[in-house]
Amino acid sequence: MIGPILKSHHGKILRMNQEFVHWLSPLDKDELHELLALAHYKKQIHAADGVLIGYAHDVDYDHKNLKWLRARFDTFFYIDRIIVDAKAHGKGYARQLYADFEDEARRRGLTRLVCEVNTKPNNPGSQAFHECLGFNALADVEYPDYNAILRYYEKPL
């Protein structure tokens, strides 16, 4: 069920991103193409009902989240974007993608998964999900330019 993100999935990914944009960065067609070109992990499940895009620590991508993480860790596997279609919530797609992502991190010899979850606007469901999977909260960081507070998480492997 887990496979690569195909061009035929892009429209659905953009729609889902827009639906949850209050917790995700806005994304247009060109930005999605750029993210996928940079990503070390870019997979979908069940015809893109769930999508996970991630990067290793050494990706050539200058982003606020990666800057914060690089200041604290030498190596990591970063979950940039996880989106599950609203109609597919509760089917375990995110768990399956996370398990596959963790397997990929281990294959690469990486010993830490990292991500961030909004606390402003608050996303308590995602916070609980990550904590249930063994992620530990590191710090809450405010980004006034984005009117957001992000909670950074790590999961040692």
Z-matrix of the N, CA and C atoms (Angstrom, degrees):
N
C 1 1.444
C 2 1.523 1 112.61
N 3 1.334 2 117.67 1 -28.98
C 4 1.462 3 120.63 2 178.72
C 5 1.521 4 108.36 3 -87.71
N 6 1.324 5 115.13 4 132.49
C 7 1.456 6 119.43 5 179.82
C 8 1.514 7 110.99 6 -154.03
N 9 1.311 8 116.24 7 -177.20
C 10 1.466 9 120.32 8 -179.48
C 11 1.523 10 111.84 9 -68.93
N 12 1.307 11 115.27 10 155.63
C 13 1.464 12 120.99 11 172.87
C 14 1.527 13 107.63 12 -78.74
N 15 1.301 14 115.72 13 122.21
C 16 1.460 15 121.68 14 -179.95
C 17 1.524 16 110.16 15 -100.23
N 18 1.311 17 115.29 16 160.15
C 19 1.465 18 120.38 17 178.24
C 20 1.534 19 110.59 18 -57.14
N 21 1.324 20 116.80 19 -33.11
C 22 1.466 21 120.62 20 179.29
C 23 1.526 22 112.60 21 -66.75
N 24 1.325 23 118.49 22 -14.75
C 25 1.470 24 122.83 23 177.95
C 26 1.525 25 112.80 24 -88.30
N 27 1.323 26 117.89 25 -15.41
C 28 1.466 27 121.25 26 -171.17
C 29 1.520 28 112.79 27 -57.47
N 30 1.313 29 118.95 28 -44.17
C 31 1.466 30 121.23 29 -179.30
C 32 1.519 31 111.73 30 -60.45
N 33 1.310 32 116.58 31 -42.19
C 34 1.466 33 121.09 32 179.38
C 35 1.529 34 110.35 33 -66.76
N 36 1.314 35 117.17 34 -41.63
C 37 1.469 36 120.98 35 178.79
C 38 1.521 37 110.22 36 -61.10
N 39 1.315 38 117.08 37 -44.73
C 40 1.469 39 120.67 38 179.65
C 41 1.529 40 110.99 39 -63.87
N 42 1.321 41 117.39 40 -39.26
C 43 1.469 42 120.61 41 177.55
C 44 1.523 43 110.74 42 -63.99
N 45 1.331 44 116.88 43 -46.19
C 46 1.464 45 120.06 44 -179.97
C 47 1.528 46 110.69 45 -64.36
N 48 1.325 47 116.69 46 -41.16
C 49 1.465 48 119.69 47 179.06
C 50 1.524 49 110.05 48 -60.45
N 51 1.315 50 116.94 49 -42.03
C 52 1.467 51 120.79 50 179.07
C 53 1.525 52 110.97 51 -64.10
N 54 1.312 53 116.99 52 -38.21
C 55 1.464 54 121.11 53 179.76
C 56 1.532 55 111.53 54 -62.54
N 57 1.324 56 116.08 55 -34.40
C 58 1.466 57 120.83 56 -177.58
C 59 1.534 58 112.36 57 -112.46
N 60 1.324 59 117.21 58 24.01
C 61 1.463 60 121.71 59 -173.87
C 62 1.528 61 112.49 60 -61.65
N 63 1.324 62 117.89 61 -23.13
C 64 1.464 63 120.03 62 178.28
C 65 1.534 64 110.97 63 -64.26
N 66 1.338 65 118.25 64 -20.32
C 67 1.463 66 121.80 65 176.63
C 68 1.521 67 112.46 66 -111.45
N 69 1.310 68 117.38 67 -7.52
C 70 1.460 69 122.30 68 -177.48
C 71 1.522 70 109.22 69 -122.37
N 72 1.300 71 116.16 70 162.05
C 73 1.464 72 119.62 71 172.15
C 74 1.523 73 108.66 72 -71.81
N 75 1.333 74 116.97 73 144.96
C 76 1.469 75 118.78 74 174.12
C 77 1.529 76 109.63 75 -57.59
N 78 1.312 77 115.95 76 153.12
C 79 1.456 78 120.84 77 -175.32
C 80 1.518 79 109.44 78 -148.45
N 81 1.318 80 115.82 79 125.52
C 82 1.460 81 119.44 80 173.15
C 83 1.533 82 108.81 81 -111.26
N 84 1.306 83 116.07 82 179.34
C 85 1.465 84 122.07 83 -175.12
C 86 1.527 85 112.08 84 -57.08
N 87 1.334 86 117.22 85 -45.46
C 88 1.466 87 120.86 86 -179.10
C 89 1.522 88 111.36 87 -67.57
N 90 1.319 89 117.33 88 -40.39
C 91 1.470 90 120.89 89 179.04
C 92 1.530 91 110.66 90 -65.82
N 93 1.330 92 117.12 91 -39.61
C 94 1.459 93 119.81 92 176.95
C 95 1.523 94 110.15 93 -61.69
N 96 1.313 95 116.96 94 -44.53
C 97 1.464 96 121.20 95 178.69
C 98 1.535 97 110.24 96 -59.05
N 99 1.333 98 116.80 97 -43.12
C 100 1.466 99 121.30 98 179.54
C 101 1.532 100 111.15 99 -64.80
N 102 1.333 101 117.42 100 -45.39
C 103 1.472 102 120.75 101 178.74
C 104 1.527 103 110.87 102 -59.29
N 105 1.316 104 116.14 103 -44.83
C 106 1.461 105 119.95 104 -178.42
C 107 1.523 106 111.64 105 -67.09
N 108 1.325 107 117.17 106 -34.34
C 109 1.465 108 120.25 107 177.70
C 110 1.530 109 111.46 108 -65.72
N 111 1.319 110 117.04 109 -33.23
C 112 1.466 111 121.78 110 -178.65
C 113 1.527 112 113.24 111 -85.68
N 114 1.310 113 116.89 112 -26.21
C 115 1.469 114 122.19 113 -169.27
C 116 1.523 115 112.68 114 -63.91
N 117 1.328 116 115.11 115 139.24
C 118 1.460 117 122.20 116 171.84
C 119 1.526 118 110.50 117 -88.80
N 120 1.316 119 116.27 118 -18.35
C 121 1.465 120 122.51 119 177.12
C 122 1.519 121 106.63 120 -138.04
N 123 1.328 122 116.10 121 125.32
C 124 1.468 123 121.40 122 -179.33
C 125 1.517 124 107.88 123 -152.29
N 126 1.325 125 113.69 124 91.64
C 127 1.456 126 118.68 125 -175.88
C 128 1.520 127 111.24 126 -132.81
N 129 1.338 128 113.65 127 160.33
C 130 1.457 129 122.15 128 179.39
C 131 1.514 130 108.17 129 -133.49
N 132 1.316 131 114.37 130 163.08
C 133 1.457 132 121.15 131 177.46
C 134 1.532 133 108.83 132 -132.27
N 135 1.307 134 115.55 133 141.00
C 136 1.462 135 123.84 134 175.58
C 137 1.538 136 111.85 135 50.85
N 138 1.337 137 115.36 136 65.60
C 139 1.471 138 122.30 137 178.27
C 140 1.524 139 112.23 138 54.03
N 141 1.320 140 115.21 139 42.70
C 142 1.476 141 123.38 140 176.97
C 143 1.518 142 113.51 141 67.49
N 144 1.332 143 117.92 142 26.47
C 145 1.470 144 119.17 143 170.45
C 146 1.528 145 109.62 144 -68.69
N 147 1.315 146 116.89 145 -22.15
C 148 1.457 147 122.96 146 173.03
C 149 1.511 148 108.95 147 -138.32
N 150 1.332 149 115.97 148 143.12
C 151 1.471 150 122.07 149 -176.20
C 152 1.519 151 108.65 150 -139.94
N 153 1.337 152 116.18 151 137.80
C 154 1.461 153 120.70 152 173.69
C 155 1.525 154 108.01 153 -132.94
N 156 1.327 155 115.26 154 128.87
C 157 1.467 156 122.87 155 177.51
C 158 1.521 157 107.21 156 -122.46
N 159 1.327 158 116.43 157 129.75
C 160 1.456 159 119.58 158 -178.12
C 161 1.514 160 112.97 159 -147.96
N 162 1.332 161 114.47 160 169.35
C 163 1.460 162 122.18 161 -175.14
C 164 1.519 163 110.84 162 -138.94
N 165 1.307 164 115.47 163 150.79
C 166 1.457 165 120.77 164 167.31
C 167 1.527 166 107.78 165 -80.44
N 168 1.316 167 115.49 166 162.87
C 169 1.466 168 123.31 167 -176.82
C 170 1.528 169 113.31 168 -56.02
N 171 1.322 170 117.40 169 -27.22
C 172 1.464 171 121.14 170 -172.69
C 173 1.531 172 113.95 171 -95.85
N 174 1.330 173 117.61 172 13.22
C 175 1.460 174 120.32 173 178.75
C 176 1.534 175 109.58 174 -62.12
N 177 1.302 176 116.34 175 143.09
C 178 1.471 177 121.87 176 178.93
C 179 1.530 178 108.51 177 -85.17
N 180 1.327 179 114.33 178 73.66
C 181 1.463 180 121.43 179 -175.18
C 182 1.525 181 107.08 180 -144.50
N 183 1.314 182 116.12 181 118.50
C 184 1.460 183 122.43 182 -176.91
C 185 1.527 184 108.52 183 -95.27
N 186 1.322 185 116.14 184 96.00
C 187 1.462 186 121.87 185 -175.49
C 188 1.515 187 109.27 186 -133.96
N 189 1.326 188 117.53 187 147.34
C 190 1.471 189 121.67 188 -175.90
C 191 1.522 190 112.36 189 -57.21
N 192 1.314 191 117.45 190 -39.93
C 193 1.468 192 119.78 191 -179.10
C 194 1.522 193 111.10 192 -68.11
N 195 1.309 194 116.65 193 -42.97
C 196 1.459 195 119.32 194 178.05
C 197 1.524 196 111.12 195 -66.03
N 198 1.317 197 118.04 196 -36.69
C 199 1.472 198 120.54 197 176.75
C 200 1.528 199 110.63 198 -61.07
N 201 1.330 200 116.61 199 -45.49
C 202 1.457 201 120.75 200 -179.23
C 203 1.530 202 109.78 201 -62.26
N 204 1.317 203 116.48 202 -44.81
C 205 1.463 204 121.09 203 -178.34
C 206 1.524 205 111.82 204 -68.57
N 207 1.324 206 117.67 205 -41.51
C 208 1.472 207 120.88 206 179.89
C 209 1.523 208 112.31 207 -64.35
N 210 1.323 209 116.99 208 -27.79
C 211 1.467 210 120.14 209 177.90
C 212 1.529 211 111.12 210 -70.52
N 213 1.325 212 117.45 211 -14.75
C 214 1.469 213 121.39 212 -176.02
C 215 1.518 214 114.55 213 -114.71
N 216 1.329 215 117.07 214 -26.50
C 217 1.466 216 120.81 215 -174.73
C 218 1.522 217 110.63 216 -133.98
N 219 1.326 218 115.49 217 142.44
C 220 1.469 219 120.00 218 175.89
C 221 1.521 220 111.96 219 -77.65
N 222 1.318 221 116.09 220 -40.61
C 223 1.462 222 120.20 221 -177.84
C 224 1.523 223 109.91 222 -133.95
N 225 1.315 224 114.67 223 146.35
C 226 1.466 225 120.92 224 177.76
C 227 1.512 226 109.74 225 -171.39
N 228 1.317 227 115.69 226 166.38
C 229 1.462 228 123.25 227 172.03
C 230 1.521 229 105.41 228 -120.14
N 231 1.325 230 116.24 229 116.81
C 232 1.461 231 123.87 230 -169.11
C 233 1.522 232 111.98 231 -101.22
N 234 1.307 233 115.92 232 126.06
C 235 1.466 234 122.72 233 174.14
C 236 1.521 235 106.72 234 -87.54
N 237 1.302 236 116.10 235 106.15
C 238 1.465 237 120.76 236 -177.85
C 239 1.526 238 111.53 237 -83.22
N 240 1.317 239 115.72 238 -43.30
C 241 1.463 240 118.66 239 -171.94
C 242 1.523 241 109.20 240 -150.88
N 243 1.322 242 114.62 241 122.67
C 244 1.465 243 121.83 242 171.94
C 245 1.525 244 105.66 243 -123.89
N 246 1.308 245 115.80 244 125.99
C 247 1.463 246 120.44 245 179.81
C 248 1.530 247 107.78 246 -134.82
N 249 1.313 248 115.84 247 130.20
C 250 1.457 249 121.18 248 174.16
C 251 1.520 250 107.17 249 -122.87
N 252 1.318 251 115.10 250 128.11
C 253 1.462 252 120.95 251 179.18
C 254 1.529 253 109.19 252 -55.02
N 255 1.324 254 116.47 253 138.44
C 256 1.466 255 121.51 254 -178.02
C 257 1.525 256 111.55 255 -53.76
N 258 1.325 257 118.10 256 -37.75
C 259 1.466 258 120.93 257 -178.92
C 260 1.527 259 112.14 258 -71.45
N 261 1.331 260 117.56 259 -11.61
C 262 1.462 261 121.42 260 -178.55
C 263 1.531 262 112.58 261 -107.38
N 264 1.331 263 117.50 262 3.10
C 265 1.472 264 119.49 263 178.68
C 266 1.522 265 109.79 264 -59.06
N 267 1.316 266 115.92 265 141.97
C 268 1.447 267 121.66 266 177.38
C 269 1.520 268 114.85 267 85.95
N 270 1.325 269 118.29 268 1.59
C 271 1.462 270 121.23 269 -179.18
C 272 1.532 271 113.03 270 -93.65
N 273 1.329 272 117.11 271 -1.08
C 274 1.462 273 120.31 272 177.82
C 275 1.512 274 114.75 273 84.66
N 276 1.326 275 117.62 274 10.28
C 277 1.459 276 119.89 275 -177.54
C 278 1.528 277 112.42 276 -65.06
N 279 1.314 278 117.40 277 -41.10
C 280 1.468 279 119.97 278 179.41
C 281 1.526 280 110.13 279 -63.74
N 282 1.311 281 117.54 280 -43.19
C 283 1.480 282 121.01 281 178.48
C 284 1.526 283 110.87 282 -59.83
N 285 1.325 284 116.44 283 -42.33
C 286 1.468 285 120.01 284 -179.62
C 287 1.531 286 111.04 285 -66.16
N 288 1.321 287 116.74 286 -42.01
C 289 1.463 288 119.73 287 177.71
C 290 1.525 289 110.98 288 -64.87
N 291 1.331 290 117.13 289 -41.24
C 292 1.465 291 120.31 290 179.09
C 293 1.526 292 110.59 291 -63.94
N 294 1.329 293 118.29 292 -40.43
C 295 1.462 294 120.93 293 178.26
C 296 1.528 295 110.23 294 -62.82
N 297 1.330 296 117.21 295 -41.52
C 298 1.460 297 121.39 296 178.20
C 299 1.530 298 110.67 297 -66.27
N 300 1.327 299 116.69 298 -40.67
C 301 1.469 300 121.85 299 178.16
C 302 1.529 301 109.97 300 -62.42
N 303 1.323 302 116.24 301 -43.25
C 304 1.467 303 120.62 302 178.66
C 305 1.528 304 110.31 303 -63.40
N 306 1.327 305 117.67 304 -41.94
C 307 1.468 306 120.90 305 176.66
C 308 1.527 307 110.57 306 -59.25
N 309 1.330 308 116.54 307 -42.04
C 310 1.471 309 120.54 308 178.69
C 311 1.526 310 110.89 309 -64.25
N 312 1.317 311 117.33 310 -40.17
C 313 1.472 312 120.50 311 177.68
C 314 1.524 313 109.78 312 -60.39
N 315 1.302 314 117.06 313 -45.52
C 316 1.467 315 121.10 314 179.60
C 317 1.533 316 110.78 315 -62.58
N 318 1.344 317 117.85 316 -41.77
C 319 1.468 318 121.19 317 177.47
C 320 1.525 319 110.72 318 -60.03
N 321 1.318 320 116.72 319 -34.00
C 322 1.465 321 121.53 320 -179.88
C 323 1.530 322 112.18 321 -83.69
N 324 1.319 323 117.67 322 -3.89
C 325 1.457 324 121.12 323 -179.46
C 326 1.515 325 113.71 324 78.01
N 327 1.329 326 116.62 325 18.79
C 328 1.467 327 120.76 326 179.55
C 329 1.523 328 108.92 327 -89.86
N 330 1.302 329 116.71 328 140.65
C 331 1.460 330 120.99 329 -171.53
C 332 1.526 331 113.47 330 -113.55
N 333 1.319 332 117.26 331 15.05
C 334 1.463 333 119.82 332 -177.88
C 335 1.533 334 109.77 333 -153.48
N 336 1.344 335 115.76 334 129.23
C 337 1.461 336 121.61 335 168.78
C 338 1.516 337 107.05 336 -98.37
N 339 1.312 338 117.19 337 143.80
C 340 1.467 339 121.74 338 178.12
C 341 1.519 340 109.68 339 -139.01
N 342 1.333 341 114.15 340 154.89
C 343 1.461 342 120.59 341 177.60
C 344 1.521 343 107.92 342 -164.71
N 345 1.316 344 115.71 343 -179.21
C 346 1.462 345 120.98 344 172.15
C 347 1.518 346 108.31 345 -139.34
N 348 1.332 347 113.94 346 152.55
C 349 1.464 348 121.53 347 -179.95
C 350 1.528 349 107.26 348 -135.03
N 351 1.307 350 116.30 349 139.12
C 352 1.462 351 119.87 350 179.44
C 353 1.520 352 112.23 351 -66.06
N 354 1.348 353 114.53 352 137.59
C 355 1.466 354 120.28 353 164.89
C 356 1.523 355 108.94 354 -111.41
N 357 1.339 356 116.65 355 -14.95
C 358 1.466 357 122.91 356 170.96
C 359 1.516 358 107.21 357 -144.16
N 360 1.337 359 119.14 358 110.04
C 361 1.458 360 125.40 359 -6.48
C 362 1.531 361 109.69 360 -66.41
N 363 1.301 362 114.93 361 145.86
C 364 1.454 363 121.12 362 -170.35
C 365 1.529 364 111.72 363 -72.01
N 366 1.331 365 114.87 364 136.92
C 367 1.462 366 121.87 365 177.45
C 368 1.532 367 108.15 366 -127.75
N 369 1.340 368 117.35 367 70.88
C 370 1.466 369 120.26 368 -174.63
C 371 1.523 370 113.61 369 -63.73
N 372 1.320 371 117.97 370 -29.63
C 373 1.460 372 120.05 371 178.08
C 374 1.519 373 111.65 372 -63.29
N 375 1.328 374 116.47 373 -42.91
C 376 1.455 375 120.44 374 178.75
C 377 1.522 376 111.07 375 -69.33
N 378 1.324 377 116.86 376 -37.69
C 379 1.470 378 119.59 377 177.34
C 380 1.525 379 109.83 378 -60.48
N 381 1.326 380 117.67 379 -47.17
C 382 1.465 381 121.74 380 -179.62
C 383 1.532 382 110.89 381 -63.88
N 384 1.321 383 116.69 382 -40.26
C 385 1.466 384 121.44 383 178.67
C 386 1.522 385 110.25 384 -58.74
N 387 1.321 386 116.89 385 -50.09
C 388 1.466 387 120.32 386 -177.89
C 389 1.531 388 111.68 387 -64.59
N 390 1.306 389 116.28 388 -41.54
C 391 1.468 390 119.37 389 179.35
C 392 1.532 391 110.68 390 -65.25
N 393 1.324 392 117.51 391 -36.92
C 394 1.463 393 122.05 392 177.17
C 395 1.531 394 111.13 393 -63.80
N 396 1.321 395 116.83 394 -31.86
C 397 1.470 396 121.54 395 179.79
C 398 1.529 397 112.58 396 -84.56
N 399 1.334 398 117.36 397 1.81
C 400 1.460 399 119.95 398 176.78
C 401 1.510 400 115.63 399 96.30
N 402 1.338 401 117.44 400 12.34
C 403 1.461 402 120.61 401 176.09
C 404 1.527 403 108.91 402 -79.32
N 405 1.324 404 116.53 403 141.51
C 406 1.463 405 123.50 404 178.19
C 407 1.523 406 109.67 405 -108.50
N 408 1.321 407 116.49 406 134.11
C 409 1.469 408 120.67 407 177.14
C 410 1.519 409 109.46 408 -69.01
N 411 1.327 410 116.41 409 135.00
C 412 1.458 411 122.57 410 179.53
C 413 1.524 412 111.72 411 -100.88
N 414 1.318 413 116.89 412 -50.90
C 415 1.464 414 121.68 413 -176.46
C 416 1.517 415 109.17 414 -170.35
N 417 1.332 416 115.25 415 153.53
C 418 1.459 417 122.00 416 170.26
C 419 1.523 418 107.22 417 -100.45
N 420 1.326 419 116.01 418 128.84
C 421 1.461 420 121.42 419 -176.86
C 422 1.522 421 108.63 420 -124.60
N 423 1.327 422 115.22 421 127.74
C 424 1.467 423 120.09 422 -179.85
C 425 1.520 424 109.78 423 -90.13
N 426 1.327 425 115.32 424 136.98
C 427 1.458 426 123.70 425 175.35
C 428 1.528 427 107.55 426 -122.61
N 429 1.349 428 117.29 427 86.50
C 430 1.467 429 120.68 428 -176.17
C 431 1.528 430 113.51 429 -57.24
N 432 1.342 431 117.47 430 -34.26
C 433 1.468 432 119.93 431 -179.88
C 434 1.524 433 112.36 432 -62.94
N 435 1.321 434 116.12 433 -23.40
C 436 1.462 435 121.49 434 -179.47
C 437 1.525 436 111.90 435 -106.88
N 438 1.346 437 116.24 436 -0.30
C 439 1.469 438 121.80 437 -175.96
C 440 1.531 439 110.05 438 52.60
N 441 1.337 440 115.10 439 46.64
C 442 1.461 441 120.46 440 -175.56
C 443 1.520 442 110.87 441 -140.08
N 444 1.316 443 114.32 442 153.53
C 445 1.457 444 122.62 443 167.46
C 446 1.519 445 105.88 444 -124.90
N 447 1.327 446 115.41 445 128.39
C 448 1.455 447 121.36 446 -179.13
C 449 1.515 448 110.26 447 -112.73
N 450 1.296 449 116.18 448 138.86
C 451 1.462 450 121.66 449 173.00
C 452 1.533 451 107.02 450 -102.84
N 453 1.321 452 115.34 451 118.81
C 454 1.455 453 120.81 452 178.31
C 455 1.523 454 109.04 453 -85.88
N 456 1.330 455 114.56 454 141.32
C 457 1.457 456 122.86 455 -178.80
C 458 1.530 457 110.43 456 -127.56
N 459 1.327 458 115.36 457 153.78
C 460 1.454 459 120.99 458 170.48
C 461 1.517 460 109.25 459 -137.77
N 462 1.320 461 114.02 460 152.78
C 463 1.459 462 121.27 461 173.13
C 464 1.517 463 107.27 462 -132.33
N 465 1.325 464 117.18 463 106.19
C 466 1.464 465 118.80 464 175.55
C 467 1.525 466 109.94 465 -66.35
N 468 1.316 467 115.89 466 141.61
C 469 1.485 468 120.37 467 179.17
C 470 1.517 469 110.37 468 -105.91
